[in-house]
Amino acid sequence: LYYGSYLYKETWTIGVVLLLLVMMTAFVGYVLPW
C-alpha cells in the first residue's frame, strides 16, 4: 500500500512537471516567436 501510494505520487509529480514544461514552452513560443 505504501509503495503503491509512493509510486502514484511520483507519477503525479512527473505528470505535473511535464504539463508545466509544455505550458512554459507554449507560452515562450507565443510571446517570443522565433
N, CA, C and O atoms as a Tripos MOL2 file, in Angstrom:
@<TRIPOS>MOLECULE
protein
  136   135    34     0     0
PROTEIN
NO_CHARGES

@<TRIPOS>ATOM
      1 N           0.8570   -1.2060    0.0000 N.3       1 LEU1
      2 CA          0.0000    0.0000    0.0000 C.3       1 LEU1
      3 C           0.8920    1.2540    0.0000 C.2       1 LEU1
      4 O           0.6620    2.1930   -0.7620 O.2       1 LEU1
      5 N           1.9070    1.2480    0.8670 N.am      2 TYR2
      6 CA          2.7960    2.4080    0.9260 C.3       2 TYR2
      7 C           3.5470    2.5850   -0.4050 C.2       2 TYR2
      8 O           3.6870    3.6940   -0.9200 O.2       2 TYR2
      9 N           4.0250    1.4450   -0.9420 N.am      3 TYR3
     10 CA          4.7550    1.5010   -2.2110 C.3       3 TYR3
     11 C           3.8440    2.0100   -3.3290 C.2       3 TYR3
     12 O           4.2640    2.8140   -4.1620 O.2       3 TYR3
     13 N           2.5930    1.5350   -3.3410 N.am      4 GLY4
     14 CA          1.6540    1.9720   -4.3680 C.3       4 GLY4
     15 C           1.3850    3.4650   -4.2530 C.2       4 GLY4
     16 O           1.3270    4.1660   -5.2630 O.2       4 GLY4
     17 N           1.2200    3.9550   -3.0270 N.am      5 SER5
     18 CA          0.9590    5.3750   -2.8250 C.3       5 SER5
     19 C           2.1700    6.1950   -3.2780 C.2       5 SER5
     20 O           2.0190    7.2360   -3.9160 O.2       5 SER5
     21 N           3.3650    5.7180   -2.9440 N.am      6 TYR6
     22 CA          4.5790    6.4290   -3.3390 C.3       6 TYR6
     23 C           4.7070    6.4620   -4.8600 C.2       6 TYR6
     24 O           5.0490    7.4920   -5.4420 O.2       6 TYR6
     25 N           4.4290    5.3270   -5.4950 N.am      7 LEU7
     26 CA          4.5280    5.2510   -6.9480 C.3       7 LEU7
     27 C           3.5060    6.1920   -7.5890 C.2       7 LEU7
     28 O           3.8140    6.8560   -8.5790 O.2       7 LEU7
     29 N           2.3030    6.2520   -7.0380 N.am      8 TYR8
     30 CA          1.2700    7.1390   -7.5770 C.3       8 TYR8
     31 C           1.6990    8.5960   -7.4310 C.2       8 TYR8
     32 O           1.5300    9.3930   -8.3540 O.2       8 TYR8
     33 N           2.2570    8.9450   -6.2650 N.am      9 LYS9
     34 CA          2.7010   10.3180   -6.0390 C.3       9 LYS9
     35 C           3.8210   10.6800   -7.0150 C.2       9 LYS9
     36 O           3.8410   11.7810   -7.5650 O.2       9 LYS9
     37 N           4.7500    9.7480   -7.2260 N.am     10 GLU10
     38 CA          5.8600   10.0020   -8.1470 C.3      10 GLU10
     39 C           5.3350   10.2430   -9.5590 C.2      10 GLU10
     40 O           5.7760   11.1700  -10.2380 O.2      10 GLU10
     41 N           4.3900    9.4040  -10.0010 N.am     11 THR11
     42 CA          3.8260    9.5610  -11.3410 C.3      11 THR11
     43 C           3.0850   10.8890  -11.4580 C.2      11 THR11
     44 O           3.1870   11.5590  -12.4860 O.2      11 THR11
     45 N           2.3400   11.2820  -10.4230 N.am     12 TRP12
     46 CA          1.5890   12.5390  -10.4460 C.3      12 TRP12
     47 C           2.5510   13.7210  -10.5400 C.2      12 TRP12
     48 O           2.3110   14.6770  -11.2770 O.2      12 TRP12
     49 N           3.6610   13.6380   -9.7680 N.am     13 THR13
     50 CA          4.6480   14.7280   -9.7960 C.3      13 THR13
     51 C           5.2580   14.8600  -11.1860 C.2      13 THR13
     52 O           5.4060   15.9690  -11.7010 O.2      13 THR13
     53 N           5.6150   13.7240  -11.7960 N.am     14 ILE14
     54 CA          6.2120   13.7630  -13.1380 C.3      14 ILE14
     55 C           5.2080   14.3420  -14.1350 C.2      14 ILE14
     56 O           5.5800   15.1270  -15.0070 O.2      14 ILE14
     57 N           3.9490   13.9600  -14.0090 N.am     15 GLY15
     58 CA          2.9200   14.4740  -14.9130 C.3      15 GLY15
     59 C           2.7660   15.9810  -14.7820 C.2      15 GLY15
     60 O           2.6420   16.6870  -15.7830 O.2      15 GLY15
     61 N           2.7750   16.4760  -13.5400 N.am     16 VAL16
     62 CA          2.6270   17.9210  -13.3180 C.3      16 VAL16
     63 C           3.8330   18.6660  -13.8880 C.2      16 VAL16
     64 O           3.6780   19.7240  -14.4990 O.2      16 VAL16
     65 N           5.0260   18.1210  -13.6890 N.am     17 VAL17
     66 CA          6.2370   18.7760  -14.2110 C.3      17 VAL17
     67 C           6.1920   18.8340  -15.7340 C.2      17 VAL17
     68 O           6.5190   19.8610  -16.3290 O.2      17 VAL17
     69 N           5.7890   17.7350  -16.3620 N.am     18 LEU18
     70 CA          5.6990   17.7180  -17.8270 C.3      18 LEU18
     71 C           4.6640   18.7350  -18.3060 C.2      18 LEU18
     72 O           4.8890   19.4360  -19.2920 O.2      18 LEU18
     73 N           3.5330   18.8140  -17.6090 N.am     19 LEU19
     74 CA          2.4890   19.7610  -18.0000 C.3      19 LEU19
     75 C           3.0110   21.1940  -17.8910 C.2      19 LEU19
     76 O           2.7700   22.0120  -18.7780 O.2      19 LEU19
     77 N           3.7250   21.4980  -16.8050 N.am     20 LEU20
     78 CA          4.2720   22.8450  -16.6360 C.3      20 LEU20
     79 C           5.2960   23.1470  -17.7350 C.2      20 LEU20
     80 O           5.3290   24.2590  -18.2630 O.2      20 LEU20
     81 N           6.1290   22.1640  -18.0790 N.am     21 LEU21
     82 CA          7.1280   22.3760  -19.1320 C.3      21 LEU21
     83 C           6.4460   22.6670  -20.4620 C.2      21 LEU21
     84 O           6.8700   23.5610  -21.1960 O.2      21 LEU21
     85 N           5.3940   21.9190  -20.7760 N.am     22 VAL22
     86 CA          4.6750   22.1330  -22.0410 C.3      22 VAL22
     87 C           4.0360   23.5130  -22.0420 C.2      22 VAL22
     88 O           4.0900   24.2190  -23.0490 O.2      22 VAL22
     89 N           3.4320   23.9050  -20.9260 N.am     23 MET23
     90 CA          2.7900   25.2260  -20.8520 C.3      23 MET23
     91 C           3.8350   26.3330  -20.9930 C.2      23 MET23
     92 O           3.6010   27.3170  -21.6940 O.2      23 MET23
     93 N           4.9880   26.1800  -20.3300 N.am     24 MET24
     94 CA          6.0310   27.1980  -20.4290 C.3      24 MET24
     95 C           6.5550   27.2940  -21.8550 C.2      24 MET24
     96 O           6.7740   28.3920  -22.3660 O.2      24 MET24
     97 N           6.7570   26.1480  -22.4990 N.am     25 THR25
     98 CA          7.2530   26.1580  -23.8800 C.3      25 THR25
     99 C           6.2510   26.8440  -24.8050 C.2      25 THR25
    100 O           6.6410   27.6420  -25.6580 O.2      25 THR25
    101 N           4.9650   26.5390  -24.6430 N.am     26 ALA26
    102 CA          3.9410   27.1580  -25.4850 C.3      26 ALA26
    103 C           3.8800   28.6590  -25.2090 C.2      26 ALA26
    104 O           3.7320   29.4490  -26.1420 O.2      26 ALA26
    105 N           3.9910   29.0650  -23.9340 N.am     27 PHE27
    106 CA          3.9290   30.4840  -23.5880 C.3      27 PHE27
    107 C           5.1170   31.2390  -24.1800 C.2      27 PHE27
    108 O           4.9560   32.3230  -24.7390 O.2      27 PHE27
    109 N           6.3170   30.6550  -24.0530 N.am     28 VAL28
    110 CA          7.5230   31.3040  -24.5960 C.3      28 VAL28
    111 C           7.4340   31.3750  -26.1180 C.2      28 VAL28
    112 O           7.8010   32.3860  -26.7170 O.2      28 VAL28
    113 N           6.9480   30.3040  -26.7410 N.am     29 GLY29
    114 CA          6.8210   30.3030  -28.1920 C.3      29 GLY29
    115 C           5.8000   31.3340  -28.6670 C.2      29 GLY29
    116 O           5.9250   31.8790  -29.7640 O.2      29 GLY29
    117 N           4.7850   31.6020  -27.8330 N.am     30 TYR30
    118 CA          3.7610   32.5720  -28.2160 C.3      30 TYR30
    119 C           4.2520   34.0020  -27.9970 C.2      30 TYR30
    120 O           3.9890   34.8880  -28.8110 O.2      30 TYR30
    121 N           4.9710   34.2200  -26.8860 N.am     31 VAL31
    122 CA          5.4460   35.5730  -26.5790 C.3      31 VAL31
    123 C           6.6690   35.9370  -27.4240 C.2      31 VAL31
    124 O           6.7800   37.0570  -27.9230 O.2      31 VAL31
    125 N           7.5870   34.9720  -27.5770 N.am     32 LEU32
    126 CA          8.8020   35.2450  -28.3490 C.3      32 LEU32
    127 C           8.8410   34.3510  -29.5780 C.2      32 LEU32
    128 O           9.4910   33.3050  -29.5560 O.2      32 LEU32
    129 N           8.1590   34.7400  -30.6490 N.am     33 PRO33
    130 CA          8.1670   33.9260  -31.8720 C.3      33 PRO33
    131 C           9.5620   33.9100  -32.4830 C.2      33 PRO33
    132 O          10.2090   34.9520  -32.5880 O.2      33 PRO33
    133 N          10.0170   32.7490  -32.8780 N.am     34 TRP34
    134 CA         11.3620   32.6400  -33.4320 C.3      34 TRP34
    135 C          11.3420   32.9660  -34.9200 C.2      34 TRP34
    136 O          12.3840   32.9300  -35.5750 O.2      34 TRP34
@<TRIPOS>BOND
     1     1     2 1
     2     2     3 1
     3     3     4 2
     4     3     5 am
     5     5     6 1
     6     6     7 1
     7     7     8 2
     8     7     9 am
     9     9    10 1
    10    10    11 1
    11    11    12 2
    12    11    13 am
    13    13    14 1
    14    14    15 1
    15    15    16 2
    16    15    17 am
    17    17    18 1
    18    18    19 1
    19    19    20 2
    20    19    21 am
    21    21    22 1
    22    22    23 1
    23    23    24 2
    24    23    25 am
    25    25    26 1
    26    26    27 1
    27    27    28 2
    28    27    29 am
    29    29    30 1
    30    30    31 1
    31    31    32 2
    32    31    33 am
    33    33    34 1
    34    34    35 1
    35    35    36 2
    36    35    37 am
    37    37    38 1
    38    38    39 1
    39    39    40 2
    40    39    41 am
    41    41    42 1
    42    42    43 1
    43    43    44 2
    44    43    45 am
    45    45    46 1
    46    46    47 1
    47    47    48 2
    48    47    49 am
    49    49    50 1
    50    50    51 1
    51    51    52 2
    52    51    53 am
    53    53    54 1
    54    54    55 1
    55    55    56 2
    56    55    57 am
    57    57    58 1
    58    58    59 1
    59    59    60 2
    60    59    61 am
    61    61    62 1
    62    62    63 1
    63    63    64 2
    64    63    65 am
    65    65    66 1
    66    66    67 1
    67    67    68 2
    68    67    69 am
    69    69    70 1
    70    70    71 1
    71    71    72 2
    72    71    73 am
    73    73    74 1
    74    74    75 1
    75    75    76 2
    76    75    77 am
    77    77    78 1
    78    78    79 1
    79    79    80 2
    80    79    81 am
    81    81    82 1
    82    82    83 1
    83    83    84 2
    84    83    85 am
    85    85    86 1
    86    86    87 1
    87    87    88 2
    88    87    89 am
    89    89    90 1
    90    90    91 1
    91    91    92 2
    92    91    93 am
    93    93    94 1
    94    94    95 1
    95    95    96 2
    96    95    97 am
    97    97    98 1
    98    98    99 1
    99    99   100 2
   100    99   101 am
   101   101   102 1
   102   102   103 1
   103   103   104 2
   104   103   105 am
   105   105   106 1
   106   106   107 1
   107   107   108 2
   108   107   109 am
   109   109   110 1
   110   110   111 1
   111   111   112 2
   112   111   113 am
   113   113   114 1
   114   114   115 1
   115   115   116 2
   116   115   117 am
   117   117   118 1
   118   118   119 1
   119   119   120 2
   120   119   121 am
   121   121   122 1
   122   122   123 1
   123   123   124 2
   124   123   125 am
   125   125   126 1
   126   126   127 1
   127   127   128 2
   128   127   129 am
   129   129   130 1
   130   130   131 1
   131   131   132 2
   132   131   133 am
   133   133   134 1
   134   134   135 1
   135   135   136 2
@<TRIPOS>SUBSTRUCTURE
     1 LEU1         2 RESIDUE 1 A LEU
     2 TYR2         6 RESIDUE 1 A TYR
     3 TYR3        10 RESIDUE 1 A TYR
     4 GLY4        14 RESIDUE 1 A GLY
     5 SER5        18 RESIDUE 1 A SER
     6 TYR6        22 RESIDUE 1 A TYR
     7 LEU7        26 RESIDUE 1 A LEU
     8 TYR8        30 RESIDUE 1 A TYR
     9 LYS9        34 RESIDUE 1 A LYS
    10 GLU10       38 RESIDUE 1 A GLU
    11 THR11       42 RESIDUE 1 A THR
    12 TRP12       46 RESIDUE 1 A TRP
    13 THR13       50 RESIDUE 1 A THR
    14 ILE14       54 RESIDUE 1 A ILE
    15 GLY15       58 RESIDUE 1 A GLY
    16 VAL16       62 RESIDUE 1 A VAL
    17 VAL17       66 RESIDUE 1 A VAL
    18 LEU18       70 RESIDUE 1 A LEU
    19 LEU19       74 RESIDUE 1 A LEU
    20 LEU20       78 RESIDUE 1 A LEU
    21 LEU21       82 RESIDUE 1 A LEU
    22 VAL22       86 RESIDUE 1 A VAL
    23 MET23       90 RESIDUE 1 A MET
    24 MET24       94 RESIDUE 1 A MET
    25 THR25       98 RESIDUE 1 A THR
    26 ALA26      102 RESIDUE 1 A ALA
    27 PHE27      106 RESIDUE 1 A PHE
    28 VAL28      110 RESIDUE 1 A VAL
    29 GLY29      114 RESIDUE 1 A GLY
    30 TYR30      118 RESIDUE 1 A TYR
    31 VAL31      122 RESIDUE 1 A VAL
    32 LEU32      126 RESIDUE 1 A LEU
    33 PRO33      130 RESIDUE 1 A PRO
    34 TRP34      134 RESIDUE 1 A TRP
